[in-house]
Amino acid sequence: MEQYIVSARKYRPQNFESVIGQNSLTTTLKGAIETNHLAHAYLFCGPRGVGKTTCARIFAKTINCFHPKENGEACDECDSCISFNEQRSMNIIELDAASNNGVDNMRSFIEKVQIPPQMGKYKVFIIDEVHMLSTDAFNAFLKTLEEPPAHAIFILATTEKHKIIPTILSRCQIYEFSRITINDIVSNLKQIAEKEGITTDEDSLNVIAQKADGAMRDALSIFDQVVNFCGGNITYDKTIQ
């Protein structure tokens, strides 16, 4: 029996073009890569479930691609891209600050920053929920952020930008992610339903999109629940139950 994968994971975007509802941000990031105008630190802020961590991972893959496409996307065929897609790349290091927010956690993280990439040009360090770091952890990180090694790029992700100390904010390029529109969510759910062989209708998908409150990840989670309840035929009456 084939292992079940939730839709949010199964259909997680693998390139900028497939990111839902953040066109201006993805265009700007692709432009920075194409012109080689890369900052050492970025702050991705906005509501949960709108693509912050996904965009950070796509960015990390694309800047290390050996044969980028003319449209600014990663090739998905070179050794570097394949290692990213198979989740075995050593060029992306992630820290969940919600559960690793102490100064010792940060010092261990900083030690990894000094190690150059084995393949590709950059190592990308993603700190999720960065606002959860303790004051001591922020201060320990600040020195590295001020004088990072040439191979290091930091992407900080947060739902609460106002909790981040000004000395960190001033050293980052800030990208504000917006809630996904209902139309964009419905359009994406339609495509997924078609791929999964599920019959649905506009009204049902609108209910799911409204309930998700602008978060694509939440919309996909609700969609999975509705599919489990309705089977292969989603109807409005069953959706509102």
KEFI-134720 format. One record per residue (C-alpha): x, y, z. Coordinates in steps of 0.1 Angstrom, whole numbers, plus 5000, padded with zeros to 4 digits. Each point is the difference from the previous one (the first is absolute). Layout:
BEGIN
XYZ
...
This chain:
BEGIN
500050005000
501450344990
500950225029
497650295005
501550354998
498150315011
499350244972
502050285016
503149794997
499149824968
499350324981
502650235017
501450234973
503449904986
500750324980
499150375001
497449974973
497949755020
499950225031
496450115005
499050375005
503550165006
500850114964
501750335008
502349835026
501049714978
500750234971
502250215022
501949705014
500549864965
501350344989
502550015028
501349664990
500250084963
502050325007
502049855028
498850275024
499749775030
499850145035
501649815029
496850015020
496350004992
496950025023
496949834987
497050115021
496349954997
497249775012
500549635004
499549774970
500650254973
503349874986
502850155020
502049685007
499149864966
501450314982
503149995022
500749644989
499450074964
502350305002
502749785016
499749754972
500050254972
503150205011
501949675001
498849864966
502849934976
497950064969
497250255007
497350044974
499650334980
496850085020
502050005033
498849675013
502249715011
500649724974
499049725024
502449774982
503550095012
501649825030
499350305023
496350024990
499549625004
501550015035
497750285009
496949824986
501049685018
500450205033
503749895004
501750324991
502650135025
499650354987
496850075019
499950015038
496850065018
499450105036
496650005016
500350295025
496849905017
501649705015
503750104998
500050355013
502850015025
503550144997
501649655000
497849904970
501150324982
503749945007
499749654986
498250154969
502750264996
502749734999
498449864969
500150344983
503849994999
500149684979
500150074963
497749824975
501249674987
498150054967
498750334986
500850355009
497850085030
498749855033
496650135009
499150015037
496350025007
498750105035
496349935003
497950195025
503150225007
498050235023
500149715026
503750035005
501150125035
501750335004
503349835006
499649794969
499250314979
503150175014
502249694992
498649994965
500550384994
503849974997
499849744973
497350204982
502350315000
503049814986
498849694982
502349784980
499750064962
498249664995
497350065026
496550134993
497550035028
496249984996
498050085031
496349925000
497550145024
496350065006
500750275025
502550254985
499450255029
501749775024
503350004982
502650245014
500850314978
503749914996
499049674983
497350174978
502450274988
502449734986
497349824980
498250054967
496449975011
497449824979
496350035011
498049704990
496350054996
497049785006
499049794970
496850134983
496949784999
500249984962
503649885001
499249745026
497049874980
502049994968
502749795017
497549775017
498449944966
503349894985
500749765029
496549854999
500449944963
503449835005
498549785028
497049914979
497650175025
496750154988
499250335016
498350344993
500750375004
497750055030
501749725020
503550134993
498950365009
498949875034
503449845005
501950314988
498050235023
500649785030
503750004993
500250375006
502850064974
502249715009
500649754972
501349745024
496850025021
497949984968
501849684990
499549855035
496350084999
499849864965
501549675012
497549985028
497150064976
501349744976
500149755029
496450085009
498650024964
502149754982
500750074963
497050234996
500150335019
496650185003
499050335016
497649845024
502649765014
502750275000
498050225023
499449725025
